[in-house]
Amino acid sequence: MYAVIKTGGKQYKVAGGDLIKIEKITGDEGSEVVFNEVLALGETIGSPLVSGASVKGQVVKQAKDKKVIIFKKKRRHNYRRKNGHRQEITLVKITDIVGKTASKPKVAKASASEAAGE
């Protein structure tokens, strides 16, 4: 089963056992974190959230992402600016997805006589 969660202004599709890299959230390594903003759970799509659903995870590591270089230049004006940025991230291992999932609608199979058009 999978879920779509929202955190840090972004959406992530997660399943049990996944390791995701998200923007920094509070919590020490090894602590449990709960995501309550679940947008979809399996085939159930919330409007805007799925009621009663949550995703539990465990903080694996607090770190910084790789450096992104920002370079600005204007031709023929002797203007060059170089800047770098390292975003703080949190690695989270998804441990559990909690919530009711609606069963798939059952489609009645047509019998052979109905299929033949009798």
NUGUDO-979412 format. One record per atom (N, C-alpha, C): x, y, z; residue in one letter. Coordinates in steps of 0.2 Angstrom, whole numbers, plus 5000, padded with zeros to 4 digits. Layout:
BEGIN
XYZA/...
//
This chain:
BEGIN
500449945000M/500050005000M/500550065000M/500250114997Y/500650184996Y/500250234999Y/500550295000A/500250355002A/500550414999A/500150464998V/500450534996V/500450575002V/501050605004I/501050645010I/501250715008I/501150765012K/501350835010K/501750855016K/502350885015T/502750915020T/503250955017T/503351015020G/503851065018G/503651095011G/502951095010G/502751125004G/502851074998G/503051014999K/503150964993K/502750904995K/502550864989Q/502250804990Q/502650744988Q/502550694992Y/502950634992Y/502550574991Y/502650524987K/502350464986K/502750414990K/502550384996V/502850335000V/502550275001V/502950225003A/502650155004A/503050135011A/502850085014G/503150055020G/503950035018G/504350055022G/505050045022G/505450085017G/505150135014D/505450185010D/505950235014D/506450255011L/506950305014L/506850375010L/506550425013I/506450485009I/506850545012I/507050585007K/507450645009K/506950705009K/506850735014I/506350795015I/506750855017I/506450915017E/506650975020E/506650965028E/507150995031K/507250985038K/506650995042K/506550945047I/506050945052I/506350935058I/506050955064T/506350945070T/506250875072T/506750855076G/506850785079G/507550765078G/507750725084D/508350695084D/508350635080D/508950605079E/509050545075E/508750485080E/508350445077G/508050395080G/507350405083G/507150475083S/506450495085S/505950475080S/505350465082E/504750455078E/504450515076E/504250525069V/503850575067V/503250555063V/502750595064V/502050575061V/501850625056V/501650605050F/501450655045F/500650645045F/500250695046N/499550695046N/499250725040N/499650755036E/499350785030E/499450725024E/498950685024V/498950625019V/498450645013V/498750655007L/498250675002L/497950614998L/498250564998A/498050504995A/498250444999A/497850384999L/498050325003L/497750264998L/498250234995G/498050184990G/497650214985G/497050184983E/496650214978E/496150274981E/496150284987T/495750334990T/496050404990T/495750454987I/496050514986I/495650564990I/495950604995G/495650644999G/495450714996G/494950744999S/494750814997S/494750865002S/495250895004P/495950885001P/496350835005P/496150815011L/496550765015L/496150705016L/496450645017V/496050585019V/495950585026V/495350585028S/495250585036S/495450525039S/495750535045G/495950475049G/496550445047G/496950465042A/497550435039A/498150475042A/498650435043S/499350465045S/499850415043S/500450445042V/501050405040V/501550415046V/501850355048K/502350365053K/503050345051K/503550385053G/504250375051G/504650385057G/505350365055Q/505850375060Q/506450415057Q/506650465061V/507150505058V/507850465058V/508150455052V/508750425051V/509350465052V/509350525049K/509850575049K/509650645048K/510050695051Q/509950765050Q/510550785046Q/510550805040A/511150825036A/511050885032A/511550895028K/511450945022K/511550915016K/511150945011D/511150915004D/511750935000D/511850914994K/512450934991K/512351004989K/512951034987K/512951114986K/512651124979K/512251174979V/511951204972V/512351274971V/512551274965I/512951334963I/512451384960I/512451444962I/512051504958I/512551544955I/512551554949F/513051594945F/512651644941F/512751714942K/512451764938K/512951804934K/512751814928K/513251854924K/512851894919K/513051954918K/512752004912K/513352014907K/513252004901R/513752014896R/513952084895R/514552094894R/514852164893R/514752214898R/514652194904H/514552234910H/514952224916H/515452174915N/515952154920N/515552134926N/514952104926Y/514552084932Y/514552004932Y/514851984937R/514851914939R/514751904946R/514251854948R/514151844955R/514051764956R/514451734960K/514451664961K/514251654969K/513751614970N/513551594976N/513351524977N/513351494983G/513251424984G/512651424990G/512351364989H/511851354995H/511851274996H/511851255002R/511751185005R/511051185009R/510551155006Q/509951145010Q/509951095015Q/509751115021E/509651065027E/509151015025E/509250955026I/508750895025I/508750855031I/508250815030T/508150755035T/507950695031T/508350635033L/508150575030L/507750535035L/507150515032V/506650485036V/506450415033V/506450365037K/506250295035K/505550285037K/505150275032I/504350265033I/504250195036I/503950195042T/503850135046T/503150105045T/502650155045D/501950125045D/501550175042D/501050145038I/500450185035I/499850165039I/499550215042V/498950205046V/498350235043V/497750195042G/497150225039G/496750175036G/496150195035K/495650145031K/495750155024K/495850105020T/495850105013T/495150075010T/494850115006A/494250085003A/494450034998A/494049974999S/494149924994S/493949944987S/494249904982K/494149924975K/493449904974K/493049944970P/492349924968P/492349864964P/491849824966K/491849754963K/491449764956K/491749734951V/491349734945V/491049674943V/490449674942A/490049614941A/490249584934A/490449524934K/490649494927K/490049474924K/490049484917A/489449464913A/489449394912A/488949354912S/488949284910S/488949274903S/489049214901A/489249204894A/488549214890A/487949204892S/487349224888S/487249294887S/487449334893E/487349404892E/487849434887E/488449404887A/488949434883A/488849414875A/488449364874A/488249344867A/487749384865A/487349424869G/486849464867G/486149434867G/486049384871E/485449344871E/484949384875E/
//
